[in-house]
Amino acid sequence: MIQKEELTLVTEWDKTFPKSDKVEHSKVTFINRYGITLAADMYVPKNAEGKLPAIAVSGPFGAVKEQCSGLYAQNMAERGFLTIAFDPSFTGESGGNVRYMASPDINTEDFMAAVDFLSLNDKVDPERIGIIGICGWGGMGINTAALDTRIKGTVAVTMYDMTRVNANGYFDSEDTEESRYEKKKAMCAQRLTDLKNGEYKLGGGVVDSLPEDAPFFVKDYYDYYKTGRGYHKRSLNSNGGWNVIGCESFMNQPILKYSNEIRSAVLLIHGEKAHSCYFSKDAYANMIKDSKYADNKELMIIPDAVHTDLYDGGDKNYIPFDRIEKFFEDNLK
């Protein structure tokens, strides 16, 4: 018997963006194949008729659905799609009795469970389902598209490959066997410390006090997660972060290995000046290399935009919603 966990969901509007009067909003839950119940915000265009195309949205990695994934979901609902923005397992309002853990497998399953939910929704055309993954969930979205043949279109925005950054460090600066060994050794020691203490130690989110000499990408994250622009009390990145061992299994599980076998359409969007732009450039190159399905793959670079500009549009409305709408209109047929 498949049973849902009982979740306590916030009823008032507590998003980092204004509520639209063009869509109906509600809280929904669904279950993944590991028995974890996920919480989501569902956005339905007002006065919509017939079976609708649908989109599941998640990310960034360590964020919650009240931040930019909800913004994307609400905006796309205004454009005629039924959408959900969900909290991944172990985070936000979603279930999982160990908090702040991540898994390449379970988090990919979260996206597939979202597709399950949409496929069985009476208002959705199950043949017209797409996904949007933001930041670390861009990589997870690509991995899902390589596994889930029901997905007709995937948009990966300001993408991170979380397996690569965990194994190799930022900008591949720790890409040696010795560096990986030391990181694995430290996490193995932390596992025992956590068990002795009876709790998992948090690794810390975005810094609370920004050093003057902080790297640009740290300043970029601070400007979103630690200010009124994007702070949320349930966001890991805004607060205590993942557990120290929360991302341990990302160290040796590359999630983009079979991306060149994705038959459905994929659109990667990244800011030209984002510290993370190399992830999308390399992911796109690998996706089309020796692929029989390269014609429906695209890399879109947004001039002058930095990483978090594609979280909420920054100060120049950098998010190309019109292009995203056209992509899904073309591919969710």
C-alpha positions as CSV (number, residue, x, y, z in Angstrom):
1,M,0.0,0.0,0.0
2,I,1.4,3.4,-1.1
3,Q,0.8,5.9,1.7
4,K,1.5,9.6,2.0
5,E,3.2,11.2,4.9
6,E,1.1,13.8,6.8
7,L,2.7,17.2,6.0
8,T,2.0,20.5,7.6
9,L,1.7,23.1,4.9
10,V,1.6,26.8,5.2
11,T,-1.7,28.3,4.0
12,E,-0.8,32.0,3.7
13,W,1.1,33.4,0.8
14,D,4.8,33.5,1.9
15,K,6.6,33.7,-1.4
16,T,9.4,36.1,-2.3
17,F,7.4,37.4,-5.3
18,P,3.9,38.9,-5.6
19,K,0.8,36.8,-6.1
20,S,-0.7,36.9,-9.6
21,D,-4.4,37.6,-10.2
22,K,-4.2,35.6,-13.4
23,V,-3.8,32.2,-12.0
24,E,-5.4,29.9,-9.3
25,H,-2.9,28.8,-6.6
26,S,-3.2,25.8,-4.3
27,K,-1.0,23.5,-2.3
28,V,-0.7,19.9,-3.5
29,T,1.3,16.8,-2.4
30,F,2.5,13.7,-4.2
31,I,4.7,10.7,-3.4
32,N,7.9,9.5,-4.9
33,R,8.9,5.8,-5.3
34,Y,10.9,6.0,-2.1
35,G,7.7,6.7,-0.2
36,I,8.6,10.4,0.5
37,T,5.8,12.8,0.2
38,L,6.6,16.0,-1.7
39,A,4.9,19.4,-1.2
40,A,4.3,21.7,-4.2
41,D,2.5,24.9,-5.2
42,M,0.2,24.4,-8.2
43,Y,-0.6,27.2,-10.5
44,V,-3.5,26.9,-12.9
45,P,-4.5,29.6,-15.5
46,K,-7.8,31.2,-14.6
47,N,-10.7,30.3,-17.0
48,A,-8.6,27.5,-18.6
49,E,-10.5,24.9,-20.5
50,G,-9.7,21.4,-21.7
51,K,-6.5,19.4,-21.0
52,L,-3.5,21.7,-20.4
53,P,0.2,21.4,-21.2
54,A,2.0,21.1,-17.9
55,I,5.4,22.0,-16.4
56,A,7.2,20.9,-13.2
57,V,9.7,23.3,-11.8
58,S,12.4,23.0,-9.1
59,G,15.6,24.6,-7.9
60,P,17.9,26.2,-7.2
61,F,19.9,23.6,-5.2
62,G,19.2,24.5,-1.6
63,A,16.3,26.8,-2.3
64,V,12.6,26.3,-1.7
65,K,9.5,26.6,-3.9
66,E,8.7,30.0,-2.4
67,Q,11.7,31.4,-4.2
68,C,12.5,31.4,-7.9
69,S,11.0,28.1,-8.9
70,G,7.6,29.4,-7.8
71,L,8.3,32.6,-9.7
72,Y,8.9,30.5,-12.9
73,A,5.9,28.3,-12.2
74,Q,3.5,31.2,-11.7
75,N,4.8,33.1,-14.8
76,M,4.4,30.1,-17.0
77,A,0.9,29.5,-15.6
78,E,0.1,33.1,-16.7
79,R,1.1,31.9,-20.2
80,G,-1.3,29.0,-20.3
81,F,0.5,26.1,-18.7
82,L,-0.6,24.2,-15.6
83,T,2.5,24.2,-13.4
84,I,3.9,23.0,-10.1
85,A,6.9,24.2,-8.1
86,F,8.0,21.6,-5.6
87,D,10.3,21.2,-2.7
88,P,12.8,18.3,-3.1
89,S,12.9,15.4,-0.7
90,F,14.2,16.3,2.8
91,T,13.8,20.1,2.3
92,G,11.3,22.8,2.6
93,E,7.7,21.6,3.3
94,S,8.4,18.2,1.7
95,G,8.8,15.0,3.7
96,G,11.7,12.8,4.6
97,N,12.5,12.4,8.3
98,V,16.2,13.1,7.8
99,R,16.5,16.7,6.9
100,Y,18.8,18.5,4.5
101,M,20.2,15.5,2.6
102,A,20.6,15.3,-1.2
103,S,20.9,12.4,-3.5
104,P,21.5,12.3,-7.3
105,D,19.1,9.3,-7.4
106,I,16.3,10.5,-5.0
107,N,16.4,14.0,-6.4
108,T,16.0,12.7,-10.0
109,E,13.2,10.6,-8.7
110,D,11.6,13.7,-7.3
111,F,11.3,15.2,-10.8
112,M,9.9,11.8,-12.1
113,A,7.4,11.8,-9.3
114,A,6.3,15.3,-10.3
115,V,5.8,14.0,-13.9
116,D,3.7,11.1,-12.4
117,F,1.5,13.6,-10.5
118,L,1.0,15.8,-13.6
119,S,0.3,12.8,-15.8
120,L,-2.5,11.6,-13.6
121,N,-4.0,15.1,-13.1
122,D,-7.4,15.5,-14.7
123,K,-6.6,18.9,-16.0
124,V,-3.4,17.9,-17.7
125,D,-2.7,16.4,-21.1
126,P,-0.2,13.6,-20.2
127,E,1.4,13.8,-23.7
128,R,2.4,17.5,-23.1
129,I,4.6,17.6,-20.0
130,G,7.9,19.5,-19.6
131,I,10.2,20.4,-16.8
132,I,12.3,23.4,-15.7
133,G,15.4,22.9,-13.5
134,I,17.2,25.9,-12.1
135,C,20.8,25.9,-10.9
136,G,21.7,22.5,-9.4
137,W,18.3,21.3,-10.5
138,G,19.2,22.2,-14.1
139,G,21.6,19.3,-14.0
140,M,19.1,17.1,-12.2
141,G,16.5,18.0,-14.9
142,I,18.9,17.0,-17.7
143,N,19.5,13.7,-15.9
144,T,15.7,13.2,-15.5
145,A,15.2,13.9,-19.2
146,A,17.7,11.2,-20.0
147,L,15.7,8.7,-17.9
148,D,12.0,9.8,-18.3
149,T,10.7,9.3,-21.8
150,R,7.4,11.0,-20.9
151,I,9.1,14.4,-20.8
152,K,8.7,16.3,-24.1
153,G,10.9,19.3,-23.2
154,T,13.4,20.4,-20.6
155,V,14.7,23.9,-19.8
156,A,17.8,24.0,-17.7
157,V,18.5,27.5,-16.3
158,T,21.8,28.9,-14.9
159,M,22.7,25.2,-14.6
160,Y,25.1,23.5,-12.1
161,D,26.3,20.0,-12.5
162,M,26.3,19.1,-8.8
163,T,28.3,15.9,-9.3
164,R,31.1,17.8,-11.0
165,V,31.3,20.6,-8.5
166,N,31.3,18.2,-5.6
167,A,34.0,16.0,-7.1
168,N,36.1,18.7,-8.8
169,G,35.5,21.8,-6.7
170,Y,34.5,25.2,-8.1
171,F,36.0,25.9,-11.6
172,D,37.5,22.4,-11.4
173,S,40.2,23.7,-9.0
174,E,40.2,20.5,-6.9
175,D,40.2,18.0,-9.8
176,T,42.8,15.6,-8.5
177,E,42.7,12.2,-6.8
178,E,44.4,13.6,-3.8
179,S,41.8,16.4,-3.3
180,R,38.9,14.0,-3.7
181,Y,40.5,11.6,-1.3
182,E,40.8,14.3,1.4
183,K,37.2,15.3,0.9
184,K,35.9,11.8,1.1
185,K,38.1,11.1,4.2
186,A,36.7,14.2,6.0
187,M,33.1,13.2,5.2
188,C,33.6,9.6,6.4
189,A,35.0,11.0,9.7
190,Q,32.0,13.4,9.9
191,R,29.6,10.5,9.6
192,L,30.9,8.9,12.8
193,T,30.9,12.3,14.6
194,D,27.3,12.8,13.7
195,L,26.3,9.4,14.9
196,K,28.0,9.9,18.2
197,N,26.4,13.3,18.6
198,G,23.0,12.0,17.6
199,E,22.5,14.7,15.0
200,Y,23.8,15.8,11.6
201,K,26.0,18.8,11.5
202,L,25.0,21.6,9.1
203,G,27.6,22.8,6.7
204,G,26.3,26.4,6.6
205,G,24.4,28.2,3.9
206,V,25.5,31.5,2.3
207,V,27.7,33.5,4.7
208,D,25.9,35.8,7.1
209,S,28.6,38.4,7.1
210,L,30.0,39.1,3.7
211,P,33.8,39.6,3.7
212,E,35.2,42.4,1.6
213,D,37.4,40.0,-0.2
214,A,34.7,37.5,-0.9
215,P,34.8,36.0,-4.4
216,F,32.3,37.5,-6.8
217,F,30.1,34.3,-6.9
218,V,29.8,34.5,-3.1
219,K,28.7,38.1,-3.3
220,D,26.2,37.1,-6.0
221,Y,24.6,34.5,-3.8
222,Y,24.6,36.8,-0.8
223,D,22.8,39.5,-2.8
224,Y,20.0,37.0,-3.5
225,Y,19.7,34.6,-0.5
226,K,20.6,37.0,2.3
227,T,18.7,40.1,1.3
228,G,15.0,41.0,0.9
229,R,15.4,40.1,-2.7
230,G,15.3,36.3,-2.1
231,Y,15.6,35.4,1.6
232,H,13.2,32.8,2.9
233,K,13.1,31.2,6.3
234,R,12.9,27.6,5.0
235,S,15.6,28.0,2.4
236,L,18.8,26.1,3.2
237,N,21.0,28.5,1.3
238,S,19.5,31.5,3.2
239,N,20.1,29.7,6.5
240,G,22.1,26.7,7.9
241,G,22.7,25.0,4.6
242,W,22.9,21.3,3.8
243,N,24.3,18.8,6.2
244,V,28.1,18.5,6.0
245,I,27.6,15.0,4.6
246,G,24.4,15.9,2.7
247,C,26.0,15.7,-0.8
248,E,28.4,12.9,-0.2
249,S,27.0,10.6,-2.9
250,F,27.5,13.2,-5.6
251,M,31.3,12.6,-5.4
252,N,31.3,9.7,-7.7
253,Q,28.0,9.7,-9.6
254,P,28.2,11.8,-12.7
255,I,24.6,12.7,-13.6
256,L,25.1,13.9,-17.2
257,K,26.7,10.7,-18.6
258,Y,23.9,9.8,-20.9
259,S,22.7,13.2,-21.8
260,N,23.6,12.7,-25.5
261,E,20.9,10.0,-25.6
262,I,18.1,12.5,-24.8
263,R,15.6,12.4,-27.6
264,S,13.3,15.1,-26.4
265,A,14.1,18.9,-26.7
266,V,16.4,20.6,-24.3
267,L,17.1,24.4,-23.9
268,L,20.0,25.5,-21.7
269,I,19.9,29.1,-20.6
270,H,22.8,30.8,-18.9
271,G,24.1,34.3,-18.1
272,E,27.2,35.4,-20.0
273,K,28.9,36.7,-16.9
274,A,27.8,33.9,-14.6
275,H,30.6,32.2,-12.7
276,S,28.8,28.9,-13.5
277,C,28.4,29.4,-17.3
278,Y,31.0,26.7,-18.0
279,F,28.6,24.1,-16.7
280,S,26.0,24.8,-19.4
281,K,28.6,25.2,-22.2
282,D,30.2,21.9,-21.3
283,A,26.8,20.2,-20.8
284,Y,25.6,21.4,-24.2
285,A,28.8,20.2,-25.9
286,N,28.5,16.8,-24.3
287,M,24.8,16.6,-25.1
288,I,25.2,17.0,-28.8
289,K,28.5,15.0,-29.1
290,D,28.0,11.8,-31.1
291,S,24.2,12.3,-30.6
292,K,21.5,11.3,-33.1
293,Y,19.2,13.8,-31.5
294,A,21.2,17.1,-31.5
295,D,18.8,19.1,-33.7
296,N,16.4,19.9,-30.9
297,K,19.1,21.0,-28.4
298,E,20.0,24.7,-27.9
299,L,22.3,26.8,-25.7
300,M,21.1,30.3,-25.1
301,I,23.5,32.8,-23.5
302,I,22.0,36.0,-21.9
303,P,24.4,39.0,-22.4
304,D,25.8,40.6,-19.3
305,A,23.7,38.4,-16.9
306,V,25.3,36.8,-13.8
307,H,24.2,33.6,-12.1
308,T,21.4,34.9,-9.8
309,D,20.0,37.3,-12.5
310,L,18.2,34.2,-13.8
311,Y,16.7,33.5,-10.4
312,D,14.4,36.5,-10.4
313,G,15.4,38.6,-13.4
314,G,17.9,40.7,-11.6
315,D,17.6,44.5,-12.3
316,K,17.0,44.1,-16.0
317,N,14.4,41.3,-16.3
318,Y,17.0,38.9,-17.6
319,I,14.8,35.8,-17.6
320,P,13.7,35.1,-21.2
321,F,10.2,34.0,-20.4
322,D,9.0,34.6,-24.0
323,R,11.7,32.3,-25.3
324,I,10.8,29.6,-22.7
325,E,7.1,29.9,-23.6
326,K,7.9,29.5,-27.3
327,F,10.1,26.5,-26.5
328,F,7.4,24.7,-24.7
329,E,4.7,25.7,-27.2
330,D,6.9,24.1,-29.9
331,N,7.7,21.0,-28.1
332,L,4.7,20.2,-25.9
333,K,2.5,19.4,-28.9
